[in-house]
Amino acid sequence: MPDKTNKSYSLRPLEKADLVCVARWFQDVGDLAVFDRGSRVPYDLPTCERLWNMSGNTDHAGEKCWFAITSEGMEVIGIVGLERISHINRDAVIALYVDQSNRRTGIGIRASTLMLDFAFRQLGLNRVTSFYRADNTGSRDLTAQAGFKIEGTMRKAWFAEGIYHDMVVVGILADEWTAVRDVLADDLDSNTVIAFGDTTTSSYKWPPSAPEPR
């Protein structure tokens, strides 16, 4: 029978201490090559601190914002964020990583849609872009469910495991998100809820109509 246990997760700003988890996840070179087009070498902690802008350099701090996905027990189980934020062009790139043991639980789509709400309704962006390796069916299905449209394929743009993979580019505009948002909220049950901060008090949660926990 399906697991109907209520589960709640939180987003909070990514902190330096969280990068210990990230560095551990990214020791799996095969998994890293699916998630990250730019690296084939396992990340150590100093590399994570540099990539996530936690080495004391604030030159590009306004161009990205990353959040830790935490469970009810405050365990970090994933990260989600916006990269390349342009307040001139009002766009950004969304990225998501969920620990392998927590995939296919519905947390990925909820974290992504909460981030889209944040991008369009809080930051005032007009466009969010994403891209994925063509054989990454999980990212393909998640972005399609969230309302992203395929905008093109970059042929043989992603080298991994000794071969060149195509890279698929997808995007969603603010008005497209508005059109799909309520339908998607109805499609996702409220047994699993993610929110900025505490799910019992936050006004920013997904699904947005989820009842308050008792």
C-alpha positions in Angstrom: 0.0 0.0 0.0 1.2 3.6 -0.6 3.0 5.3 2.2 0.6 8.0 3.4 2.8 9.2 6.2 2.9 13.0 6.3 6.4 14.3 5.6 7.7 17.8 5.9 10.9 19.3 4.6 12.5 22.8 4.9 14.6 25.1 2.8 17.1 27.3 4.5 20.2 29.2 3.1 23.1 26.8 2.4 25.7 27.1 5.1 29.4 26.3 5.1 28.9 23.3 7.4 26.5 21.8 4.9 29.2 21.4 2.3 30.6 18.4 4.2 27.5 16.6 2.9 27.9 18.0 -0.6 31.6 16.9 -0.7 30.5 13.4 0.4 27.8 13.1 -2.3 30.2 14.2 -5.0 32.7 11.5 -4.4 30.5 9.4 -6.7 32.1 10.3 -10.0 29.3 8.7 -12.1 26.6 10.5 -10.2 28.5 13.8 -10.4 28.9 13.5 -14.1 25.1 13.3 -14.5 24.5 16.3 -12.3 27.4 18.6 -13.2 28.5 19.2 -16.8 31.6 21.1 -15.7 33.4 18.6 -13.4 34.7 15.0 -13.6 36.9 15.1 -10.5 35.4 14.4 -7.1 34.9 17.6 -5.0 36.9 18.1 -1.9 35.7 20.5 0.8 37.8 23.5 -0.3 36.5 23.1 -3.8 32.9 23.0 -2.6 33.6 26.2 -0.5 34.9 27.9 -3.6 32.2 26.8 -5.9 29.4 27.7 -3.5 31.0 31.1 -2.8 32.0 30.4 0.9 35.7 31.1 0.7 35.3 34.8 1.7 35.1 36.1 -1.9 31.9 38.1 -2.3 32.5 39.4 -5.8 29.6 37.4 -7.3 27.5 36.8 -4.3 24.4 38.4 -5.8 24.5 36.1 -8.8 23.5 33.0 -7.0 21.4 31.7 -4.1 21.5 28.2 -2.8 19.4 26.4 -0.2 19.8 23.3 1.8 16.9 20.8 1.7 16.5 19.4 5.3 14.3 16.7 6.7 12.3 16.9 9.9 15.3 15.6 11.7 17.3 18.5 10.3 19.4 16.2 8.1 20.6 17.8 4.9 19.2 15.6 2.0 19.7 17.9 -1.0 20.4 21.3 -2.4 18.5 23.6 -4.7 19.4 27.0 -6.0 19.5 29.7 -8.6 22.7 30.4 -10.5 23.6 33.2 -12.9 20.9 35.5 -11.6 20.6 38.6 -13.9 18.5 41.4 -12.5 19.0 43.2 -15.9 17.6 40.3 -18.0 15.5 39.1 -15.1 16.5 35.4 -15.5 18.4 32.7 -13.8 19.4 29.0 -14.1 17.9 26.5 -11.6 19.8 23.5 -10.3 18.8 20.7 -8.0 20.6 17.8 -6.3 18.9 15.2 -4.0 20.8 12.6 -2.1 20.4 9.2 -3.9 18.6 7.6 -0.9 15.9 10.3 -1.0 15.2 10.3 -4.8 11.8 9.3 -6.2 10.0 10.5 -3.0 8.5 13.7 -4.5 10.9 16.0 -2.7 12.6 17.0 -6.0 9.5 18.3 -7.7 8.4 20.2 -4.6 11.8 21.8 -4.0 11.9 22.8 -7.7 8.5 24.3 -7.7 9.0 26.2 -4.5 12.2 27.6 -6.1 10.2 28.7 -9.1 7.7 30.4 -6.8 10.6 32.2 -5.2 12.2 33.2 -8.5 9.0 34.5 -10.1 7.0 35.8 -7.1 9.7 37.0 -4.8 12.7 38.0 -7.0 10.5 39.2 -9.9 12.3 37.2 -12.5 10.8 36.6 -15.9 12.6 33.5 -17.0 14.2 30.4 -15.5 16.4 28.1 -17.5 17.6 24.5 -16.8 19.5 21.9 -18.8 20.2 18.2 -18.4 22.1 15.4 -20.0 19.8 13.8 -22.6 19.9 10.4 -20.9 18.9 11.8 -17.5 15.2 10.8 -17.5 14.7 11.9 -13.9 15.5 15.6 -14.8 13.6 15.3 -18.1 10.4 14.1 -16.3 10.8 16.6 -13.4 11.2 19.7 -15.6 8.4 18.6 -17.9 6.1 18.2 -14.8 7.0 21.6 -13.6 6.0 23.2 -16.9 9.4 23.8 -18.6 9.4 23.7 -22.4 12.2 22.1 -24.4 14.0 24.9 -26.3 16.8 23.0 -28.0 19.4 20.3 -28.0 23.1 21.0 -27.9 24.5 18.0 -29.7 27.4 16.1 -28.0 27.9 19.0 -25.5 28.3 16.8 -22.4 31.3 14.4 -22.2 31.1 11.7 -19.6 31.9 8.0 -19.3 34.0 8.0 -22.5 31.2 9.3 -24.8 29.6 12.6 -25.8 26.0 13.1 -24.7 23.5 15.6 -26.0 22.4 18.3 -23.7 18.8 19.4 -23.5 18.0 23.1 -22.7 14.6 23.9 -21.2 13.0 27.1 -20.0 9.9 28.5 -18.4 8.6 32.1 -18.4 6.8 33.8 -15.6 3.4 33.8 -17.4 3.8 30.1 -18.2 4.5 29.4 -14.5 1.3 31.3 -13.5 -0.7 29.2 -16.0 0.6 25.8 -14.7 1.0 26.6 -11.0 -2.5 26.0 -9.7 -2.9 22.8 -11.8 0.4 21.4 -10.5 -0.5 22.3 -6.9 -3.7 20.3 -7.3 -1.8 17.4 -8.8 0.7 17.1 -5.9 -0.7 15.7 -2.7 -0.1 17.5 0.6 1.3 14.4 2.4 4.7 15.8 1.5 5.3 19.5 2.1 8.3 21.6 1.7 8.6 25.2 3.0 11.0 28.0 3.6 11.7 27.6 7.3 9.2 26.0 9.5 6.3 24.3 7.6 3.9 25.1 10.5 4.4 28.8 10.1 5.8 29.6 6.7 3.6 31.3 4.1 6.0 30.0 1.4 5.4 26.3 1.0 4.7 23.7 -1.7 2.0 22.7 -2.4 0.9 26.2 -1.5 -2.6 25.0 -0.3 -1.2 22.3 2.0 -3.0 22.4 5.4 -1.1 23.3 8.5 0.3 20.2 10.3 -1.5 19.4 13.5 
